[in-house]
Amino acid sequence: MGDEIAMTRQEIGERAELYIGREKNESFREEIRKLLESGNWNELEERFWRDLDFGTGGFRGLIGGGSNRINPVSIARATLGLANYILSHVPESEQSVVIAYDSRHYSEAFALEAARVMAARGIRIFLFSSLRPTPVLSFAVRAKNACSGIMITASHNTAAYNGYKVFWSDGAQVVLPHDEGIMSEVRKVSGPVNAMDLEEALNSKLITMIDREIDDAYTKLVIGQSLRPKLMREHGDKLRVVYTPLHGTGLIPVEGILGKLGVVVHTVREQGEPDGNFPTVDSPNPEEASALKMAIELARKEDADLVLATDPDADRLGIAVPVGGEWVLISGNQLGAMLTDYIFRTRKEMRILPANSAFINTIVTSSLQNRIAEFYGATSFRVLTGFKYIGEKIRQFEAENSYNYVFGGEESYGYLVGTFVRDKDAVSAAAMTAEMTLWNWTRGKSLIDYLKELWSQFGYWQEILISRNFEGQRGQEIMNALMTSLRDEPPSHIALIKVVAVRNFRDGTTLNIADGVREKNIVLPSSNVLQFVLKDGGLVTARPSGTEPKIKFYASLCSENGGEPERAKGELEGVFNGIRSWVGERIDALDLQP
């Protein structure tokens, strides 16, 4: 049955009873029983109108009972599909999978369920003995020569969510052709899924527990990335850093690595212990000011120089810095620009910038970063949104022996220094950010001073993100209708600025508005993304989220008055307000009456 087909109460009831018969977790079974007994058909329809989508890199959803929820049944179904794909596409000698999990509710239970299902199909599992960050899982896949990896996490989502990310042998999240192949196998799964008893799997060596061997190797590599180790040894103790793991996995690696680099770290102890309730924040998202509130309070008390925050699986890094007695959050685009300059500048000055050096970011990330990387002689590449495409590009470079990846990132606070990890890595980014802050301190500069230098040299760039949530089946219909309207009836102007071109990443074409000519010139995988190029060079991009029930609009504008950032900011603010209004008008214009 397709996702868009309305279901009768009888069909919903049948699906609910089928689920109850397969679910081994009593709590989730009881949720559905109570809904059936109370006749709550609206909630039952929401839980059973579809099977939770297994997307191109896995899935993410609300924890709970039902086919449209994440639970042991949905975990087992996804894992059996992945296992079947591995068995049919990977040589027997290479059939092993690394599994890790974060601090969220049921993460450990879901990881164990995945391990037991894989073991029942005869696939060897390396299972972490306790919670770990996503970048450590990515590293472990290659370190153990595994063909795949599974990370149980919902990244920065609220406590109600969990998720399932799939990685391939290169340590990056799966891309074509593996993603579509795995999705196809998952769709084929029906009926109960067998899982091996844990003790039996351990005794038969189908499940092997791992920890220190991976942790130590990863830590050594992160520390080895330091570009100025002497500076860190001699002056690291002068840098006062406040850090919060936001109840996630980052405490041990971030605190440990910064300590080894000589940095004084003050951790927000109330947020140090892993806790899937995330009791001190509304959302464990380092992009949000509210999540950094306790860290900034501690920073004031300690007279700190820098605040670092990582999300629950420690792949995203947010920072705040002191400015005139106040604390200011640095955006993901801004931190990415500073790290780009620091890394490429330092490597060039030290004559350790490799030949054919490469920088990679995404199509919705600030072009300021590309300007900076190219200034130092690097070739910059843009890929689709999603860090898996950065990992894919690194693999291509290696296979072709063409470019040498140095640094890359995305606007959503994800960065990757070096190549021993193939996903965004907040741990190594935190270490590099601390070093960058200390280097600026030796120049008598703050990070805000540094950012102003970059604006003065490369132009003032500013970006905004507009997100609109659309829950459930009805929400999916609205998002589909909005993208269709934008594709079929593109705007001639946005915020009174002329649209000169429309890039359609689904069919790989660019429409020139002036002459109506459509050219197939986008060499990227097909994706449901539209990008509107404005006359002044600005960009507005529309993209439904692949992991959350929301549609996102990214806007990026530049003023050449970079030497006067306040003036430049004022110039752009009116345009951003116009873009916000335009987004609202396009949504309101849809005829979506039931």
C-alpha angles and dihedrals in degrees: 000000000000121000093243097055115105114237129221121231089251091056091047091050092049092051090048093052091047090052093049089054093054102038114095095186108093094204093058092043091052092052090061095042090056092048090052093047093050093044093234094165096165091060092041091053090051090052097045109028088103143356109265104271116254099210133190094290104023130283143284129198151139115299113244148081120313141064091272092054135074111254139126091287094054091042091051092047093051093045094050090051091050091046092052091050091051092048092053099041109030127068112251093244090058098046103119132120133200116217127194136164141195135223099283126120111284092001093128092044091050091048091051091048091052091048093050093049091049091048091052088060091050097253116141116239132205104200123188112236092225140002119312138179120262093246090057090053090050090051092046094055091064095035091057094039089237122166094222146005136211123206119190105209143113092210109215098349122123123274093270092070139074133170150192122230122190123209130189132219094282090062093249127113112271121277134172129352095013097049094056091042092053092046090053092052092047091053090055093058113105132155129024119338120221120230127187120237108262096231091049091050092050093047092049091049092239087122118043122183116227134186129123098039090060096037094052094047092048093048092050092052094048091051090046090059092069109122094197107033092157091055090050093049094048101038108014091105090061091065114087112204129182114202135188125186089192092231091305141110101287102085101088099039098040096042092042097047096044089048091052088051089056098253121144106234125194108192123202095243094195087063098036101088117079109252126164091206090065086210099185098051138048089223128007091228117132089203090071124080092219091061091057096046097103092043092053091048089055091045090057090050093049095039087235129187098213142017119210125190131180129192123241096279093037098235097115125062127200125182140190129197136195117256120178095331094316131093119239128195115230114219123236090249092051096049089046090054093050093047090048091054095042095049098042094039093049094046091049093048091048091044092237097114104121122235113264090018116188137207122193132194136152133267091255096048123100116280087216087083092054092050090053096048092047090050088064092049099263124136111237125211131194122210136178120284110281128073091241088077091057088051090048091052092052090053090050091051090053095046092049095038086225115121134018113227113223107165142343144160151161134248093251092079097271123134137169124201112192127342111273087097119046100198133057111296121200092179096062090036090055091052092048092046091053090051091047090051092050092048090053089048089059088054091050090249135127123214089257089054088050092051091050089053090055092048091051091052102037106022133266111288126187132177136189133193121212114194127186121189121219112180128202133352093320090052091053090053091052093050092048091050092049094052090046092052092048091048097045097036108029116187120258090208136019118196088351091301118121118249107226100180143010120212113205108196092185094068097019096242137131119211115209104213095202097061102014092238115151115204126191099224109129110106099194134103115279112272135168093249132124124195123193116205112210125214092249093052096263121138133218115188128190118202133161109225116254094211107031136046094254143096119226131208116197120195125189124183135173134206119193088214089091092142089064103045096173091053091045092049091052091051092054099041094076091052092050090051089052091051091051090052092048092053091052092048093051091052094045091049093063114106098225104150111145 
